[in-house]
């Protein structure tokens, strides 16, 4: 269940220079110092969405309802019903855990030859004018 987020302006809106304080950490953890900091709200929201979709339900300690069930679809037959079900899961998850994020466009592509599925999610963030796209390959 989502919790109420305090509505504050992003750091980059209130500061003309690059902020001195990081907003959060970026996914994946592959920087020289293990964590790569994010300095903009747009970067952090994108990182939060990627983290959510790459986490399985029950995988997060003390928060078993956090995470998506995308990996359950990896070995499913790629049919119109599978795509429709997956779209519904993604839309429900974003609505529940990211109430300020609006899905603008959602495309799911299946590649049977390589057993891959690609999810392309274009989103916007209410009140901040943030628009971005995430591409996940499973």
C-alpha positions as CSV (number, residue, x, y, z in Angstrom):
1,X,0.0,0.0,0.0
2,X,1.3,3.4,-0.9
3,X,1.9,6.0,1.8
4,X,1.4,9.8,1.5
5,X,4.4,11.5,0.2
6,X,5.1,15.1,1.3
7,X,4.9,17.4,-1.8
8,X,8.2,19.2,-2.0
9,X,9.9,20.7,-4.9
10,X,12.8,18.7,-6.3
11,X,16.3,19.9,-5.3
12,X,17.2,20.8,-8.9
13,X,14.2,23.1,-9.2
14,X,15.2,25.2,-6.2
15,X,18.9,25.3,-6.9
16,X,20.6,26.7,-10.0
17,X,23.8,24.8,-9.5
18,X,24.3,21.0,-9.2
19,X,23.1,20.2,-5.6
20,X,25.7,19.3,-3.0
21,X,23.4,16.7,-1.4
22,X,22.5,13.5,-3.1
23,X,18.8,12.5,-3.4
24,X,19.4,8.8,-3.3
25,X,21.3,5.9,-4.9
26,X,21.2,4.6,-8.4
27,X,20.4,1.1,-9.6
28,X,22.4,-0.9,-10.6
29,X,25.2,-0.9,-7.9
30,X,28.2,-0.9,-10.2
31,X,30.0,2.4,-9.5
32,X,33.6,2.6,-8.3
33,X,32.5,3.2,-4.7
34,X,29.7,0.6,-4.9
35,X,26.9,3.2,-4.9
36,X,26.4,5.9,-7.5
37,X,24.5,8.8,-6.0
38,X,21.6,10.5,-7.8
39,X,21.4,14.3,-7.6
40,X,18.1,14.9,-9.4
41,X,14.5,13.8,-8.6
42,X,14.1,12.5,-12.2
43,X,17.1,10.2,-11.8
44,X,15.9,8.9,-8.4
45,X,12.3,8.2,-9.6
46,X,13.7,6.3,-12.5
47,X,16.0,4.3,-10.2
48,X,13.1,3.6,-7.8
49,X,10.9,2.3,-10.6
50,X,13.7,0.0,-11.9
51,X,14.4,-1.2,-8.4
52,X,10.7,-2.0,-7.9
53,X,10.2,-3.9,-11.1
54,X,13.4,-5.9,-10.7
55,X,12.5,-6.9,-7.1
56,X,10.3,-10.0,-6.7
57,X,7.4,-10.0,-4.2
58,X,8.7,-11.4,-0.9
59,X,12.3,-10.6,-1.7
60,X,12.4,-7.4,0.3
61,X,13.2,-7.8,4.0
62,X,10.4,-6.5,6.3
63,X,8.3,-5.5,3.3
64,X,7.1,-8.7,1.6
65,X,4.5,-6.9,-0.5
66,X,7.1,-4.7,-2.2
67,X,8.2,-5.8,-5.7
68,X,6.6,-6.8,-8.9
69,X,5.8,-10.2,-10.3
70,X,7.4,-9.6,-13.7
71,X,9.7,-12.6,-13.4
72,X,6.7,-14.9,-13.2
73,X,6.0,-14.1,-16.8
74,X,9.5,-14.9,-18.1
75,X,8.7,-18.5,-19.1
76,X,5.0,-18.0,-20.0
77,X,3.8,-18.5,-23.5
78,X,3.8,-15.2,-25.3
79,X,0.1,-14.7,-26.2
80,X,-2.2,-11.7,-26.3
81,X,-3.7,-12.8,-22.9
82,X,-0.2,-12.9,-21.4
83,X,0.6,-9.4,-22.7
84,X,-2.8,-8.1,-21.4
85,X,-2.3,-9.6,-18.0
86,X,1.3,-8.2,-17.7
87,X,0.1,-4.7,-18.7
88,X,-2.6,-4.9,-16.0
89,X,0.0,-6.0,-13.4
90,X,2.3,-3.1,-14.3
91,X,-0.4,-0.5,-14.2
92,X,-1.8,-1.7,-10.9
93,X,1.7,-1.8,-9.3
94,X,2.5,1.7,-10.5
95,X,-0.8,3.0,-9.3
96,X,-0.4,1.4,-5.9
97,X,3.3,2.0,-5.1
98,X,3.9,5.2,-7.1
99,X,0.7,7.3,-6.9
100,X,2.4,10.4,-8.4
101,X,3.6,8.6,-11.5
102,X,1.3,8.3,-14.5
103,X,1.9,5.8,-17.2
104,X,1.8,7.5,-20.6
105,X,2.7,4.6,-22.8
106,X,3.4,0.9,-22.1
107,X,4.7,-1.4,-24.8
108,X,5.6,-5.1,-24.3
109,X,7.6,-7.0,-26.9
110,X,8.3,-10.7,-26.9
111,X,11.2,-12.3,-28.7
112,X,10.5,-16.0,-28.9
113,X,13.8,-16.9,-30.5
114,X,15.9,-15.5,-27.7
115,X,13.4,-16.1,-24.8
116,X,13.3,-12.4,-24.0
117,X,10.6,-10.0,-23.2
118,X,11.2,-6.2,-23.4
119,X,9.0,-3.8,-21.5
120,X,9.1,-0.1,-22.5
121,X,7.4,2.2,-20.0
122,X,7.0,5.9,-20.7
123,X,5.8,7.8,-17.6
124,X,5.3,11.3,-16.2
125,X,5.4,12.6,-12.7
126,X,2.5,14.8,-11.5
127,X,3.4,18.4,-10.5
128,X,7.1,18.1,-11.4
129,X,7.1,18.1,-15.2
130,X,9.2,14.9,-15.3
131,X,8.8,12.7,-18.4
132,X,11.0,9.7,-19.0
133,X,11.2,6.1,-20.4
134,X,12.4,2.9,-18.8
135,X,13.2,-0.2,-20.9
136,X,13.5,-3.5,-19.0
137,X,14.6,-6.7,-20.6
138,X,13.7,-10.0,-19.0
